[in-house]
């Protein structure tokens, strides 16, 4: 049975996800740093997450063709 919580099923994925998050933040102009980013506004954090989802959807759609 899978555990719930904030962990990665594939631990090696952490570095790739962090790199992806930094790229998305750069694309939307959010100054993201390694580690804690509690100084971000909800709007900034949401724009990073939204950009990540947008890129994941684009990659999925491209893979369907």
N, C-alpha and C positions, 0 to 999 in steps of 0.2 A: 504494500500500500504506500502511495506517495505521501510524503509529509508536506504540510502547508507551511508557508513562511517565506522569508526573504533569503533564498539561496538559489544557486544554479544547479540544475540537474547535471550539467556538464561543466565542471569547475574551470576547464580551460576556456570556456566561452566568456568569462569575465573580462579578459583583456580585449577581446573583439567587441564586446558590448560597450566597454568604456571608450574605445576608439571611435565607434559608431556614434556614440552620444556626443563626443567632442566635435566630430565632423558636423553633426546636425546643429549643434550650438553655434558653430562658426558660420554656417550657412544662414542662420536667422539673426546673426549679430549679437548673440548672448555671450558675455564674458564668463565662461565656465572654467573652473579650475579643478585640479585633481583633489579628491576628498570631499569634505563637507562644503555645501553651497547654500547654506541657510540664509544668505543675504539676498538670494534671488526672489523676485516677486512671483506671485502665482502666474501672472501673465507670461513672464520670461520662462519659467519652468514648463508651462503648458505649451509654449511655442516650440521648445526643444522636443518635447514628447510628440507633439503633432507632426513635426518635421520627420521624426524617426518613423512614425506610422506611415506617413505619406511615402517615404522612400521604400518601406517594406512592401506596401501595396504595389508600387511601381515595379519593384523587382519580381513580385509574384505574377503580376499581369504580363510582364515581359517573358517570364518563364512558361506561361501558358501558350504562347505563340509558337 
